[in-house]
Amino acid sequence: MLEKQQSIVALDHPKRPKKARPPRNNLMLSLKKNDLELNFYSSLDPDVLNKILSKVLS
């Protein structure tokens, strides 16, 4: 008996969309002055960072 031969085809797996991660909030600067401890993270606006540093370090 002759049977029809069919080629073997790999099934495609459904592709899952990658989860969007929030941007990392990396520690940029950590300062201690007397009893005050300040930690600055990458999400902080540079202008705000400069204003805070100028007031604290003066």
HELIX and SHEET records of a PDB file:
HELIX    1   1 PRO A   46  VAL A   56  1                                  11    
SHEET    1   A 2 LEU A  27  LYS A  33  0                                        
SHEET    2   A 2 LEU A  36  TYR A  41 -1                                        
END                                                                             
